[in-house]
């Protein structure tokens, strides 16, 4: 039997975030920081904000970054609640749980909206989008998820963005699970608000999220916010000149994120990180298919971020499979869709191809044990 343990961690997190982080990132959490000190606000917070914009576009003068306490969903709600004026109307394009969450937010915030909904295994239709943009003249904003981790599907960012901007709508993109792992230039795509989180492809730890916003659009948002705490404009107005957060900053997490950014740059940037994720994904899919598992999605729409696998048979017990894999050093992720029995395996985080090879060997061992247990169980019944 294979017994894989990480020296300073009991297991690898093969999830879409929180995810496995490096020793350097974890070590950065060990120092305390003062939220009023320039060493923190200027040298760390402002540095991070500038680096995020440079990662997002070469057209850095047109964009700014706002850091927001909480998980990625906090930043999504802050963005929706601030970017959309009282008379605005949002078109949500949804093919998964996180698109649906944006719709729930709009309902709570009493934002007028219309929606295009698709099955979780289907990418949005451009013809349907164009028809709706033509017929619904009151639409002011369009929002969708780039990589929908419900399944791992990668929505066509460039095609959707170009169509939305052809009709001169404000574009909001939830790039929670893709930013930092999939190259993009948000200025070329004319994205007005891009949202992501510390604990995704940049490989930091949970505690804050961020919005990279077109300055021209952000300046139109003053007074729009439907929440005091989640007022993205007010957060930016205080943070922009000094790096100071309006309310208590998650200092340890921010410092760890600074280290994570440095490690991303040392790896070779987003292109190099994508290459590693793609290799992780390739080895994972090849290995799992060799064990008899099928992927939920076709290869054409599959992201390298996280992959959904269909249960191999009716007797498959994911909970037991999960526990046995965890005991041997790997944490998997339950499925999230209603129309198929699936589980998911993430390729992001401080994970390398050698880890994926070890994972496949462990799962092969578990499947062998499972097949050996079946005859014994049948004998007992007889």
FENLIN-V816703 format. One record per pair of residues at least 4 apart in sequence whose ideal C-beta (glycine too) atoms are under 8 Angstrom apart, sorted by sequence separation. I is the first residue (numbers start at 1). J is the second residue. D is the distance in whole Angstrom. If there is no record, write none. Layout:
BEGIN
i=<I;I>
j=<J;J>
d=<D;D>
END
This chain:
BEGIN
i=<6;15;21;22;23;24;25;33;36;37;38;39;40;41;42;43;44;45;46;47;48;49;50;51;52;53;54;59;70;71;72;73;74;75;76;77;78;79;80;84;95;96;97;98;99;100;101;102;103;104;105;107;118;124;125;126;127;128;129;130;131;132;148;156;157;158;159;160;161;162;163;165;175;177;178;185;186;187;196;198;199;213;214;215;216;217;221;226;227;231;232;233;234;235;236;238;239;245;250;251;252;253;254;255;256;257;258;259;260;261;262;263;265;268;269;270;271;272;273;274;275;276;277;278;279;280;281;282;283;284;285;286;287;289;295;297;298;312;317;318;319;320;321;322;323;324;326;347;351;352;353;354;355;356;357;358;359;360;361;362;363;364;365;366;367;368;369;370;372;373;374;375;376;377;378;5;6;13;21;34;35;36;38;39;40;41;42;57;69;70;94;106;118;124;147;148;155;164;179;184;186;196;199;213;225;239;249;264;267;268;288;289;297;302;311;316;325;326;335;337;346;351;5;6;13;14;33;34;35;54;57;68;84;93;94;105;118;133;147;165;178;196;198;199;225;238;239;264;267;289;325;326;335;336;13;33;53;56;68;92;106;118;132;147;148;164;198;199;225;238;239;288;295;311;325;335;12;94;116;146;147;186;198;199;225;238;335;336;94;116;133;146;175;197;198;224;225;264;267;322;334;335;347;50;53;68;80;92;103;145;161;198;223;235;285;297;322;333;334;9;33;53;92;144;146;197;198;221;222;235;297;321;332;333;53;103;116;161;197;198;221;234;295;296;322;332;333;52;116;173;196;197;295;296;332;333;92;195;196;218;285;295;296;345;8;49;50;179;195;218;222;294;295;49;90;116;144;157;180;195;196;293;294;318;48;49;179;194;293;318;49;99;114;142;171;173;178;193;194;218;229;294;48;171;172;175;176;181;182;193;194;213;288;293;124;171;172;173;175;176;180;181;193;292;90;92;94;171;172;173;174;175;176;179;180;192;193;211;281;288;291;322;45;80;89;90;91;92;93;94;95;114;142;170;171;173;179;180;192;285;321;88;89;90;91;92;93;94;95;170;172;177;178;179;180;191;213;281;284;318;81;88;89;90;91;92;94;95;96;154;176;177;193;280;76;80;89;91;93;95;114;165;192;316;318;76;80;112;186;278;281;84;95;142;146;149;157;162;277;306;308;73;77;81;95;120;139;141;142;143;144;145;146;147;149;154;161;277;76;80;95;140;141;142;143;144;145;146;147;161;308;329;330;81;120;121;123;126;133;139;140;141;142;143;144;146;147;161;274;310;311;80;93;120;124;129;133;141;143;145;146;147;158;310;311;77;121;123;124;146;157;310;311;330;120;123;126;130;134;146;176;309;329;126;129;133;308;309;325;328;129;147;308;309;93;124;133;146;308;309;126;130;307;325;328;91;306;307;325;328;306;307;306;307;91;102;296;305;306;325;91;208;305;306;324;102;207;304;305;296;91;99;207;208;321;99;207;208;296;89;98;170;206;207;91;205;89;90;93;96;99;204;208;89;90;91;92;93;94;95;98;89;90;91;92;93;94;97;98;205;88;89;90;91;92;96;98;204;205;88;90;95;96;97;204;96;85;95;96;198;202;204;312;84;204;84;96;203;288;83;95;198;202;198;202;315;95;203;203;284;93;198;202;80;284;281;93;280;280;287;291;277;283;287;290;277;280;102;201;280;284;287;288;291;280;283;287;291;279;283;99;280;284;288;292;98;201;276;280;284;287;291;276;283;287;91;98;90;180;83;183;182;183;83;181;180;183;80;181;182;79;180;181;181;76;76;72;72;201;83;83;79;79;110;109;76;75;75;182;75;182;56;63;72;181;55;63;72;181;55;62;72;178;59;71;177;58;178;56;57;59;72;177;56;57;58;59;177;56;57;56;57;79;16;76;78;75;83;71;74;75;85;73;75;85;70;72;56;69;70;71;83;86;69;70;82;85;68;84;67;68;83;67;68;82;67;68;81;82;66;81;152;153;65;66;81;151;152;203;65;66;81;151;203;65;66;78;154;201;203;64;65;82;153;154;200;63;64;78;81;82;83;153;154;63;77;81;82;152;153;63;64;81;82;152;154;62;63;78;62;77;78;79;152;62;64;78;152;152;56;74;147;149;152;78;149;151;52;147;17;53;17;52;16;68;68;66;68;181;67;66;66;177;64;67;66;121;29;64;69;121;25;67;69;123;25;26;69;17;19;25;69;121;18;19;22;69;17;21;17;21;16;19;21;151;150;151;18;67;149;150;18;17;49;151;152;45;49;149;46;45;44;45;42;45;41;42;41;40;41;45;48;36;35;40;45;48;52;35;44;48;51;40;44;47;35;48;35;40;44;40;55;35;121;34;120;33;32;33;120;32;119;31;33;33;29;28;29;31;29;28;29;28;26;28;25;28;27;25;21;24;25;22;25;21;24;97;96;22;96;16;16;15;11;14;15;12;14;15;16;11;12;13;14;15;10;11;12;14;11;6;4;5;3;4;25;2;3;4;19;16;21;22;15;19;20;21;16;19;20;14;15;17;19;20;14;16;17;19;13;14;15;14;13;12;14;12;12;14;12;4;2;4;2;2;2;1>
j=<10;19;25;26;27;28;29;37;40;41;42;43;44;45;46;47;48;49;50;51;52;53;54;55;56;57;58;63;74;75;76;77;78;79;80;81;82;83;84;88;99;100;101;102;103;104;105;106;107;108;109;111;122;128;129;130;131;132;133;134;135;136;152;160;161;162;163;164;165;166;167;169;179;181;182;189;190;191;200;202;203;217;218;219;220;221;225;230;231;235;236;237;238;239;240;242;243;249;254;255;256;257;258;259;260;261;262;263;264;265;266;267;269;272;273;274;275;276;277;278;279;280;281;282;283;284;285;286;287;288;289;290;291;293;299;301;302;316;321;322;323;324;325;326;327;328;330;351;355;356;357;358;359;360;361;362;363;364;365;366;367;368;369;370;371;372;373;374;376;377;378;379;380;381;382;10;11;18;26;39;40;41;43;44;45;46;47;62;74;75;99;111;123;129;152;153;160;169;184;189;191;201;204;218;230;244;254;269;272;273;293;294;302;307;316;321;330;331;340;342;351;356;11;12;19;20;39;40;41;60;63;74;90;99;100;111;124;139;153;171;184;202;204;205;231;244;245;270;273;295;331;332;341;342;20;40;60;63;75;99;113;125;139;154;155;171;205;206;232;245;246;295;302;318;332;342;20;102;124;154;155;194;206;207;233;246;343;344;103;125;142;155;184;206;207;233;234;273;276;331;343;344;356;60;63;78;90;102;113;155;171;208;233;245;295;307;332;343;344;20;44;64;103;155;157;208;209;232;233;246;308;332;343;344;65;115;128;173;209;210;233;246;307;308;334;344;345;65;129;186;209;210;308;309;345;346;106;209;210;232;299;309;310;359;23;64;65;194;210;233;237;309;310;65;106;132;160;173;196;211;212;309;310;334;65;66;196;211;310;335;67;117;132;160;189;191;196;211;212;236;247;312;67;190;191;194;195;200;201;212;213;232;307;312;144;191;192;193;195;196;200;201;213;312;111;113;115;192;193;194;195;196;197;200;201;213;214;232;302;309;312;343;67;102;111;112;113;114;115;116;117;136;164;192;193;195;201;202;214;307;343;111;112;113;114;115;116;117;118;193;195;200;201;202;203;214;236;304;307;341;105;112;113;114;115;116;118;119;120;178;200;201;217;304;101;105;114;116;118;120;139;190;217;341;343;102;106;138;212;304;307;111;122;169;173;176;184;189;304;333;335;101;105;109;123;148;167;169;170;171;172;173;174;175;177;182;189;305;105;109;124;169;170;171;172;173;174;175;176;190;337;358;359;111;150;151;153;156;163;169;170;171;172;173;174;176;177;191;304;340;341;111;124;151;155;160;164;172;174;176;177;178;189;341;342;109;153;155;156;178;189;342;343;362;153;156;159;163;167;179;209;342;362;160;163;167;342;343;359;362;164;182;343;344;129;160;169;182;344;345;163;167;344;362;365;129;344;345;363;366;345;346;346;347;132;143;337;346;347;366;133;250;347;348;366;145;250;347;348;340;136;144;252;253;366;145;253;254;342;136;145;217;253;254;139;253;138;139;142;145;148;253;257;139;140;141;142;143;144;145;148;140;141;142;143;144;145;148;149;256;140;141;142;143;144;148;150;256;257;141;143;148;149;150;257;150;140;150;151;253;257;259;367;140;260;141;153;260;345;141;153;256;260;257;261;374;155;263;264;345;155;260;264;143;347;347;160;347;348;356;360;347;353;357;360;348;351;174;273;352;356;359;360;363;353;356;360;364;353;357;174;355;359;363;367;174;277;352;356;360;363;367;353;360;364;169;176;172;264;170;270;270;271;172;270;270;274;172;273;274;172;273;274;277;174;176;174;176;305;192;193;193;195;226;226;195;195;196;303;197;304;179;186;195;304;179;187;196;305;180;187;197;303;185;197;303;185;305;184;185;187;200;305;185;186;187;188;306;186;187;187;188;211;149;209;211;209;217;206;209;210;220;209;211;221;207;209;194;207;208;209;221;224;208;209;221;224;208;224;208;209;224;209;210;224;210;211;224;225;210;225;296;297;210;211;226;296;297;348;211;212;227;297;349;212;213;225;301;348;350;212;213;230;301;302;348;212;213;227;230;231;232;302;303;213;227;231;232;302;303;214;215;232;233;303;305;214;215;230;215;230;231;232;305;216;218;232;306;307;212;230;303;305;308;235;306;308;210;305;176;212;177;212;177;230;232;232;235;348;235;235;236;348;236;239;239;296;205;240;245;297;203;245;247;301;204;205;248;197;199;205;249;301;199;200;203;250;199;203;200;204;200;203;205;336;336;337;205;254;336;337;206;206;239;342;344;239;243;344;243;243;243;244;242;245;242;243;243;243;244;249;254;244;244;249;254;257;261;245;254;258;261;251;255;258;248;261;249;254;258;255;270;251;337;251;337;251;251;252;339;252;339;252;254;255;252;252;253;255;255;255;256;256;256;258;256;259;259;259;256;259;260;260;263;260;263;336;336;263;337;305;306;306;326;330;331;329;331;332;333;329;330;331;332;333;329;330;331;333;331;329;328;329;328;329;350;328;329;330;346;344;349;350;344;348;349;350;346;349;350;345;346;348;350;351;346;348;349;351;346;347;349;349;349;349;351;351;355;359;359;358;358;362;361;362;365;365>
d=<7;6;4;7;6;7;8;7;8;7;5;5;5;5;5;6;6;7;6;6;6;7;6;6;6;7;8;7;3;8;6;6;6;6;6;6;6;5;6;4;6;7;6;7;7;7;6;7;7;7;6;8;5;7;7;6;6;6;6;6;6;6;8;6;6;6;7;6;6;6;7;7;4;8;4;7;8;8;6;7;8;6;7;6;7;7;8;8;6;6;6;6;7;6;6;7;6;4;6;6;6;6;7;7;6;6;7;6;6;7;6;6;6;3;7;6;7;7;6;6;6;6;6;6;6;6;6;6;6;6;6;6;7;6;8;6;7;5;6;6;7;6;6;6;7;7;7;7;5;8;6;7;6;6;7;6;6;6;7;7;6;6;7;6;6;6;6;7;7;6;6;6;7;7;6;7;7;6;6;8;6;8;7;7;7;7;8;7;7;7;3;4;7;6;7;5;7;5;7;6;4;8;6;4;7;6;6;7;5;7;4;7;5;7;4;7;5;5;7;6;8;7;8;6;5;8;7;6;7;6;6;6;6;7;6;8;6;6;7;6;8;8;4;6;4;6;6;7;6;8;7;8;7;8;5;5;5;6;5;6;5;7;8;5;7;5;7;4;7;7;8;8;7;7;6;3;5;7;6;7;7;5;7;8;6;5;5;7;6;8;8;6;7;8;6;7;7;6;8;8;6;6;7;8;5;5;7;6;7;7;6;5;8;7;6;8;5;7;7;7;8;7;5;6;5;8;7;7;5;6;7;8;6;4;5;6;6;7;4;7;5;6;6;4;8;7;7;4;6;8;7;7;7;7;6;6;7;7;6;8;8;6;6;8;7;7;8;7;7;7;8;7;7;4;6;6;6;7;7;5;8;5;5;7;8;8;4;7;7;8;7;8;7;8;8;5;8;6;5;6;7;8;7;7;8;5;7;7;8;8;8;8;8;6;7;5;7;7;7;5;7;3;5;5;6;6;6;5;5;5;5;5;5;7;4;7;7;6;8;6;8;8;7;7;8;7;7;8;8;7;7;6;5;5;7;7;6;4;5;6;8;7;4;4;5;5;5;5;4;8;7;5;7;8;8;8;7;4;6;8;8;7;6;8;7;7;7;7;5;8;6;7;7;7;7;5;7;7;8;6;7;4;4;8;5;6;6;8;6;5;6;5;6;5;6;8;7;8;4;7;6;6;5;5;7;7;8;6;7;8;8;8;7;7;5;8;4;7;7;6;6;7;4;6;4;7;4;5;8;6;7;8;5;8;6;6;7;8;7;6;6;8;7;7;7;8;4;6;7;6;4;7;5;5;6;7;7;6;7;7;8;4;6;7;7;7;7;6;7;5;7;6;7;6;7;6;6;6;8;8;8;6;7;7;6;4;5;6;8;5;8;7;7;7;7;6;7;8;5;7;6;8;7;6;8;8;5;6;7;8;7;8;4;7;6;6;8;7;7;7;7;5;6;7;5;8;4;6;6;6;7;6;8;6;6;5;3;7;5;7;5;6;7;8;5;6;5;7;7;7;7;7;7;5;7;7;8;7;7;8;6;6;4;5;5;4;8;8;7;5;4;7;7;7;7;4;7;5;8;6;6;6;8;4;4;3;8;8;6;6;7;8;8;7;4;6;7;5;8;7;7;8;5;5;6;8;7;7;7;6;8;8;6;7;6;5;7;4;8;7;7;5;6;7;8;6;6;7;7;7;5;8;7;6;6;4;3;6;5;6;8;8;7;7;7;6;8;7;5;7;8;5;8;7;8;7;7;8;6;7;5;7;6;6;7;6;6;7;6;6;6;7;6;6;6;8;8;5;8;8;6;5;6;8;5;5;5;8;8;7;8;7;7;7;8;8;7;7;6;7;6;4;7;8;7;8;7;7;7;5;4;8;5;7;5;7;8;7;5;4;8;7;5;4;8;7;3;7;6;6;6;8;8;6;8;8;5;6;7;7;6;6;7;6;6;5;5;6;7;6;5;7;8;7;5;5;7;8;5;6;6;8;6;6;5;4;6;6;7;7;8;6;6;6;5;6;8;6;6;6;7;8;7;5;7;7;6;6;7;6;6;7;7;4;7;8;8;4;6;7;6;5;8;5;5;8;6;7;4;6;6;7;6;6;7;7;5;4;5;5;7;5;7;5;7;5;5;6;5;8;6;7;6;5;7;7;6;6;6;8;5;4;8;7;7;6;6;7;7;7;6;7;7;7;5;6;8;7;7;7;7;7;8;5;7;7;6;4;6;5;7;7;7;6;8;5;6;7;7;8;6;5;7;8;8;7;7;7;8;4;4;8;8;8;8;6;6;3;8;5;7;7;8;7;8;6;6;8;7;6;6;5;6;6;7;7;7;5;8;5;8;7;6;8;8;5;4;7;7;7;8;8;8;8;6;5;8;7;7;7;5;5;4;7;7;5;4;8;5;8;5;5;8;7;7;6;6;8;6;8;6;5;8;6;6;7;6;6;8;7;5;5;5;6;5;7;6;7;7;5;6;6;5;6;4;8;7;8;7;7;8;7;5;8;6;4;6;5;3;5;5;5;7;8;6;5;7;8;8;8;8;8;8;6;8;7;6;6;7;8;5;7;6;5;5;5;6>
END
